[in-house]
Amino acid sequence: MSKPSIVFVCVENSNRSQMAQAFARMHGGGKAEAYSAGSRPSGKVNPKAIEAMRERGYDLATHDSKSLDDIPAIEYEAVIGMGCGDEGCPLVRARRREEWNIPDPKHLPPEEFRVVRDLIEAKVKALLATL
């Protein structure tokens, strides 16, 4: 049996969806494949997200900002919208869909960015517990 696949989607694929993918890899224990993508990727991962994840021991600098066209064309166990109302979410085939409504931390100062990061981590852990 193959591992369930999860994709985290946000318009730019530069902050929230990238951190969610990283936390799924960190806490998933290899029991799920995690992806992230966006409908209009920015082309880079936000340096604030890289720094916030570095504090957790994860090198987000190894990630790329990706389009929905860059991820495998499979049926995912779950597609998670990060709260950006990404019009690409319905285009992804998935058994289940969730919208997390996480605030965009792009312009937040570091201490508030960390609050968003920690919220994402908690939600990813809860999601993984359901797989």
C-alpha positions as CSV (number, residue, x, y, z in Angstrom):
1,M,0.0,0.0,0.0
2,S,1.3,3.4,-0.9
3,K,1.6,6.3,1.5
4,P,-1.1,8.9,1.5
5,S,-0.2,12.2,-0.2
6,I,-1.0,15.7,1.1
7,V,-0.7,18.9,-0.7
8,F,-0.7,22.3,1.0
9,V,-1.9,25.1,-1.4
10,C,-1.5,28.9,-1.2
11,V,-1.3,31.4,-4.0
12,E,2.4,32.3,-3.9
13,N,3.7,29.1,-2.3
14,S,6.3,31.1,-0.4
15,N,5.2,31.0,3.3
16,R,2.3,29.1,4.8
17,S,2.2,26.2,2.4
18,Q,6.0,25.8,2.5
19,M,6.0,25.7,6.3
20,A,3.1,23.2,6.3
21,Q,5.0,20.9,3.9
22,A,8.1,21.1,6.1
23,F,6.1,20.3,9.3
24,A,4.4,17.3,7.6
25,R,7.9,16.0,6.7
26,M,9.2,16.7,10.2
27,H,6.3,15.1,12.1
28,G,5.0,12.6,9.6
29,G,7.5,9.9,10.4
30,G,7.6,9.0,6.8
31,K,3.9,7.8,6.8
32,A,2.8,10.5,4.3
33,E,4.1,12.3,1.2
34,A,3.9,16.0,1.6
35,Y,3.8,18.6,-1.2
36,S,3.2,22.3,-1.5
37,A,2.2,24.5,-4.5
38,G,0.5,27.7,-5.6
39,S,-1.6,28.9,-8.4
40,R,0.7,32.0,-8.9
41,P,4.0,31.0,-7.3
42,S,6.3,33.9,-6.3
43,G,9.3,32.0,-7.5
44,K,11.0,32.1,-4.0
45,V,10.5,31.1,-0.5
46,N,10.1,34.1,1.9
47,P,13.4,34.6,3.9
48,K,11.2,35.1,7.0
49,A,9.8,31.6,6.6
50,I,13.3,30.2,6.0
51,E,14.5,31.9,9.3
52,A,11.4,30.8,11.2
53,M,11.9,27.2,10.2
54,R,15.6,27.3,10.8
55,E,14.7,28.0,14.4
56,R,12.9,24.6,14.4
57,G,15.9,22.9,12.8
58,Y,14.5,22.6,9.3
59,D,16.2,24.1,6.2
60,L,13.4,25.6,4.2
61,A,16.1,27.1,1.9
62,T,16.2,23.8,0.1
63,H,12.5,24.3,-1.0
64,D,11.4,25.9,-4.2
65,S,8.2,28.0,-4.8
66,K,6.2,25.7,-7.1
67,S,3.1,25.9,-9.3
68,L,0.3,23.4,-9.1
69,D,1.6,22.2,-12.5
70,D,4.8,21.1,-10.8
71,I,3.4,18.6,-8.4
72,P,2.4,15.0,-9.3
73,A,-0.9,14.7,-11.1
74,I,-2.4,12.2,-8.7
75,E,-5.4,11.9,-6.4
76,Y,-4.2,13.3,-3.0
77,E,-5.5,12.0,0.3
78,A,-6.0,15.7,1.3
79,V,-5.6,19.1,-0.3
80,I,-5.3,21.8,2.3
81,G,-6.0,25.5,1.5
82,M,-3.9,27.7,3.8
83,G,-6.4,30.5,3.9
84,C,-5.6,32.5,0.8
85,G,-8.7,31.5,-1.1
86,D,-6.5,30.0,-3.8
87,E,-8.6,29.3,-6.9
88,G,-6.2,26.4,-7.6
89,C,-7.5,24.2,-4.8
90,P,-10.6,22.9,-6.6
91,L,-8.3,21.8,-9.5
92,V,-6.4,19.4,-7.3
93,R,-8.0,15.9,-7.2
94,A,-8.3,14.8,-3.6
95,R,-10.4,12.6,-1.3
96,R,-10.8,15.4,1.2
97,R,-10.5,19.1,1.3
98,E,-9.8,21.5,4.1
99,E,-9.5,25.3,4.3
100,W,-7.4,26.3,7.3
101,N,-7.8,30.1,7.1
102,I,-4.4,30.9,8.4
103,P,-3.4,34.6,8.3
104,D,-0.7,35.6,5.8
105,P,2.5,36.2,7.8
106,K,4.4,37.8,4.9
107,H,4.6,41.3,6.4
108,L,4.5,40.4,10.1
109,P,7.4,41.0,12.5
110,P,9.3,37.9,13.6
111,E,7.4,37.4,16.9
112,E,4.0,37.4,15.1
113,F,5.4,35.3,12.2
114,R,6.4,32.7,14.8
115,V,2.8,32.6,16.1
116,V,1.5,31.8,12.6
117,R,4.3,29.2,12.2
118,D,3.3,27.5,15.4
119,L,-0.4,27.5,14.4
120,I,0.6,25.8,11.2
121,E,2.6,23.2,13.1
122,A,-0.3,22.4,15.4
123,K,-2.7,22.0,12.5
124,V,-0.3,19.8,10.6
125,K,0.2,17.5,13.6
126,A,-3.6,17.2,14.0
127,L,-4.0,16.4,10.3
128,L,-1.3,13.7,10.4
129,A,-3.1,12.1,13.4
130,T,-6.0,11.5,11.1
131,L,-4.1,9.6,8.4
